Amino acid sequence: MIDSLESKFPEAVVQICRTLRVAGDRGFVVGGAVRDALRGADITDFDLATTATPDRMIELFPKVIPTGIKHGTVTVMSAGRGYEVTTLRGEADYSDGRHPDSVIFIDDVEADLARRDFTINAMAWDPLESCLHDPFGGQGDLSEKLIRAVGDPRRRFDEDGLRLMRAARFAAVLGFRVHEETLRAMPEAAARLDDVSAERKRDELFKLLLSRRPSVGLEILKRGGLAQRVDPCFASLVEDERRWQTLLRRVDSAGAKLSVRLAACFCQVAARDQGLGGAKSAEIAAQSLRRLKSEKKLEKAVAHLVSYVGFAFEPLPKEPEIRRFVRDVGREAFDEVIDLRRADIEARGQGGRAVLSLGRFAKKARNAAADAPLYPGELAVNGATLMSELGIPPGPELGALIADLLEVVIEHPELNSEARLIARAAELRAAHGRGV
């Protein structure tokens, strides 16, 4: 596996290490970059560690940003890209369950690796010496596809509660399993997750949900006593195995788009009983995302999807009714609503016939709405033209007339021409005793 590291790191990374070596210090590639290089996966971030202090780094490199200098981290800019470089360090207690009370700079790379979370992240590569430092068996755990805490798992989790969610996320993203001793320590340390900010929990949950099989990570959250600490609305679900398994199947079946995965997750959370309608379920989903400090746009998008999770598509509606459905859902959200409905069908074991029927509905809807006007801005006539041609003043009457014209063309898209709509508008006004 070590041979795979030789050519994995860009010249800028090697040059940083070379500059450090010339100055009498050492540099190492650490963390996820080493893990992913050994896996043969794409590397997106190249974190480095060094024996040099932050002050020394500022002296050695022409452009350095002091991004986290209190904890020994600076960003070295090279060819327009930033590389985080952190001084090797030891740490004191973690009183707040997230950050060390103080750090001590050291020159022992393996002592630095001892403070990291999991063995697969506790390796360091010296590109100048072609030497891999792996004091905790990270290579072996990569081969075995294991997430194992470095040293005592309870201590690792006590130091930083976010590591509890990171274990679940890594398992889902990498397709690994959590080592039994590490998994057993999670319920005992679960309360540490309460010390983690909503934003950090949100970020880990979102990364987990975007993995190939989110169910792997969600199941670990449940077994670790963490799901209800991520958000309290999960509490009733983890106590009902049948509903929990439905959630897992739905999330795995949903397309790999965050809004759909979240809707697949939270629509099941929302449906505490069969009496809840779509609007109430959407409200509960929105509340959960609000607690997780999600962006308002995403919150609204997920709530919108949840509100349509149980829409009826059998028997196949007529085209005008389908066009109204697409209008209400929104062209931009239509495919996501279909994806969520399909995932819900599959999760409930309703099988092939219902999925085929949904496919027929989706195809008919796309055809029926493809060239048909669904919104006022898509009409062949606008308010200014109607005011000019028919002498209508601005106000409620004009708005109501445009709404009526839209209904006309939803029923009969072929009538969407300026002349026909002006004539139809005149007829509608006359029928209401106006404009005569």
C-alpha angles and dihedrals in degrees: 000000000000091000088065090065098061097084102022101094126072122246091250090063093047090047092054089054091046092052090050092049093051088053092053097260134101134236130202136186107233145179125007095003091063092042093051093043090056089048092051090240129139114275118220102170128040111199119184136195127204145182088229119100120237091254090053091049090054089053095048102047128054097222119033127159115205094223098159104359093153089067095036100265127133131165116233113206117217127167091346095308130104124228119193112226120186128191113242107261150177121217139219125217123316101230094171095045092242113055134037115253088228141349132224119206113231138174099223112100094194092052087053091051090053091071094056126105110242133015093242088059095043100080130104130199124207104203093192094054096031085229127147117206108206109157096160103047099259093154091055092048090050089054091048091043092236133154104209127169119239106253116325107014094204090056092048091052093044089056094054124009092199088071088073091065092038089060090055093044094050090049091053097042096043098034091238131138126235114248110252096241091050091047092050090055094055101078090048091055098035093110088066088073088070088069091060120094120249090242093058092046089049093052093051092046092050092050089049092050091051092057122106092256111022090176090075092060095038091054090053090051088054095046090047093053089243107114095082090046091055087057128345093228089075091065097090093043097056088056093055110064095189093054092042092055090049089054092051093050092046095051092047091049095049118096118264096263118116097228092052094045090050092048090049089052101042099039087064091047090050096050096079090153137004092255095073115102127213094264093053092046090051090051092052091048090050091051091053092051090046090056088052090054093241122171113275092235092056092044091055093045093052093045089050092053093046091053089062100041095111101038117151120243101165127116091034107256124230119263099260090052091048091050090053089051092052089047092052094044093043126240091253093053099040098094091047092052090051091048092051092047091050091049090050092051093050093045090055092050094242089139140188105344094055092045091051090049091050089050091054090049092050092049093049091047093052091050094044094049099036099097101007121109111245102167134045092253090060094058117110089234130052136203095263092056093048091051091049098044099039103026093241115163119225113267143075095326091059092048092049091049093052089049090052091050090051090055089050094056094041086060093040113019090180089071092066099113127113096242095047093047094049089051091047091049090054090051092050092050092049091049089055093046095253131126095020 
